[in-house]
Amino acid sequence: MQRLQAFRFELMPTGEQVRKMRQFGGLCRRVYNDALAAQQKNREDSGKFVGYAGMAKWLTGWRNSAETPWLKDAPVHAQQHALKDLERAYKNFFEGRAGFPRFKRKSDQRDSFRYPDRKQIKLDRENGRVSVPKLGWLRYRNSRTVLGDVRCTTLSQRAGKWYVSILTAREAEQPVPVGPAVGIDVGVARFATLSDGSYIEPLASFKKHERRLAKYQRSMARKIKGSANWRKTKARIQRIHARIANARADFLHKASNTISKNHAMIAVEDLQVRNMSRSASGTVAAPGRNVRAKSGLNKAILDQGWYEFRRQLEYKTAWRGGFFVAVPAQNTSRTCPCCGHISAGSRKTQALFACVNCGHEANADLVGAINVLRRGEVQLSSEGLELARIACGESVQSGHSMKQEPTQVHCDG
Ligand SMILES: [Zn+2]
């Protein structure tokens, strides 16, 4: 079984390298935006979308034209990759997964570019440095060993710091999953409740920084846009955002590690988180109801990163040879785990479940987790997979390791 893994480190670039990375990021953004504009024009003229091969021809033309000769300053592979990104953005749009591709702005402060050709990347693990075309050796904060063969490398900037993400592949034995099956219920009061009764407290990372964030945002609003002080405050705000993101990533990885390590089968609700977190404000003509309450809940949902948590659980379970099952969420919080009676009246409060039929009382989230586990077991056995076999340590070809890689990756070679 091949295992893909991304290793991310903070870079320690020289001033010259920072200048170049900014330039390359800007030129990749420029290629992306120019191609997007050309696509829009082409669509108006002929109604057709031009695929990657066609866009790559445009790029060759731009790089060789007398008007934009400086495009050649950036590595061509990275610019080609920007076109692949655009193609994917269009595909996501065509297939209903995302909105129409948008132009990238410099102020997004999210510059990144990728070296997709592994033959051009050199990695010096011992000294913690990586070499890529046009930048040379870049030192990084070597916090752990990179395992496997390098596939591609992405350089990205966030809040003024540069990072390298090294994607590798390696052969790993199909592991034998261990531990009992577990159902998980996610919520606002408790981040996750497990069917064995344990639970994980939410991380209030956003709340903790929220007041500071609001303070600087107010202060930025008072300053003259574009002034030195305005920019200083803006950088400070971006640093707070980065800190929140780091704390959240750390929290989610720890939680998903612990759970996937200790359970051979994980069942979760197939929650439509996107629907739950969609704007509650409605339109001017038809304003949404409970806007304040909903936006509070939305923020809590987004703050806790359930989507990301689920994604991590899924791929980490697959890594360990376990099973990940998403079950329909309908009535999981209204079904009595004792007698099976379904009633909305059994959910007394946000926290308390008390069956109107048999009187069984329990924490409402725990009831949800138990129901999720049972549905997951039914779903697995209906696909002919016996949990007993997993429990005995027999190696089973997993039909549920849907994704073996942590992220969608696009590398050449
Ligand atoms: Zn009951």
Residues whose N, C-alpha, C, O or C-beta is under 5 A from the ligand:
A	BS01	ZN	C336 C338 C339 G340 H341 C355 N357 C358 G359 H360
